[in-house]
Amino acid sequence: MDIRLTNTKTRAKEVFTPIDPENVRMYVCGPTVYDRAHLGNARPVVVFDVLFRLLRHVYGADHVTYVRNFTDVDDKINARAEATGRDIGEITEETIGWFLEDMGALGALEPTHAPRATRYIGEMVAMIEKLIADGHAYEAEGHVLFAVESFEAYGALSGRSVDDMIAGARVEVAPYKRNPMDFVLWKPSGEGLPGWDSPWGRGRPGWHIECSAMADALLGETFDIHGGGNDLMFPHHENELAQSCCAHPEGGFAKVWLHNEMLQVEGKKMSKSLGNFFTVRDLLDEGIPGEVVRMVLMSAHYRKPMDWTAQKRREAEAALRKWYALVADAPDGEGPHADVVAALTDDLNTAGAISVLHQLAAAEDGPALRASMKFLGLMSGAVPDWASAPGADLSRWEDRLASARAQAMESKDFSEVDRLKGVLKDAGVEVRMLKAGVELLPGPDFDASRLEEA
């Protein structure tokens, strides 16, 4: 079974051929742990969780290693500790727990390894020492910097010119840099900041070196897939690639690079200034089920912008309620439907996979639908409580309204149609009269009890 993925490195969709089918390896850049994960942070988690599930399905669960790191040493964490007076370790430990809980609510499997940067300082120091010894890095005023000019292919991953890179990186102008593009591998730590002893004095690592060191330690000098949001392509991934290839010139670092597009809210970039910024926990606390959030995130192809809208959320919830009603008493199928798998093997086409679920529901194929939903992370076992609540299944009302409309089309008397629509709207249900039929979407104020006597 061929999997085809769009490789950022080659700008082409390619047949994925693992280095070792018995040991398929993937690294994805994880969060910096100083606060709750916002919805944009959740998109790569869901994207690469789906890929993890697909790889396990094709190559076997015991033959796939997935690494997603935690950045637990960073200036943002230091600033949060100073602002709150809390201990850095306490902040990072709490935030890691939040992240795992919230992503678990979205149906994400935990990776094989979830390394913390602070536990790989020794590996980072060793890699930096080798880069210096081989002429790819230099020490200056307590800092160690990577010499960008020592790597001829620098910029190839992101496809940027030097001028574009300087502008895009917002490079720090420092007199000790040989080249404005040179980036920090190690920097000194003053009093009150996290620091470790090193050949260059007490200090802490730069951001980029941590992923190179952890990927090398857990996956080797060359591995199959490196993933993350496209906002990381430059400078983070560009710098990772450069320093890793220079530290291990006999290796190739990542063979395939995958980047997901960013998330929007109602057509606009999510930002606190626009008032459309929210965390995953905000949505969960508002009563939006994690499965609904996951389905909306999967509704767009990973290489296209994902636009979160209230309408998409309502549609996802309505569809899931119908599907759960169909699979409630259905046994598990032998495995996910072949068309669902085929959609994912075509560059992780999650939107296409969801379309297949709609087809299975229309055919009332409960076993295949159940197995396919589990494969996509939309259910773990039993039907969730929110989906089996009284009145959640509006299919009877859809049939009733469709029948009334058909009669009204003949009699030209739409009074019963209008009455039913009024009852539904009073109960918090959005009524959509479509050419293909009637669609009812329970809104956030849905009250099933208002439908009981109608």
Buried (B, 14 or more C-beta within 10 A) or exposed (E): EEBBBBBBBEEEEBEBEBEEEEBBBBBBBBBBBBBBBBBBBBBBBBBBBBBBBBBBBBBEEEBBBBBBBBBBBBEEBBEBBEEEEEEBEEBBBEBBEBBBEBBEBBBBBEBBBBBBBBEBBEBBBBBBBBBBEEEBBBBBEBBBBBBBEBBEEBBEBBEBEBEEBBEBBEBEEEEEBEBBBBBBBBBBBEEEBBBBEBEBBBBBBBBBBBBBBBBBBBBBBBBBBBBBBBBBBBBBBBBBBBBBBBBBEEBBBBBBBBBBBBBBBEEEBBEEEEEBBBBBBEBBEEEBBBBBBBBBBBBBBBBEBBBBEEEBBBBBBBBBBBBBBBBBEBEEBEBBBEBBBBBBBBBBBBBBBBBBBEBBBEEEBBBBBBBBBBBBBBBEEEBBEBBBEEBBBBEEBBEBBBBBBEEBEEEEEBEBBEEBBEBBEEBBBBBBEEEEEBBBBBBEEBBBEBBEEE
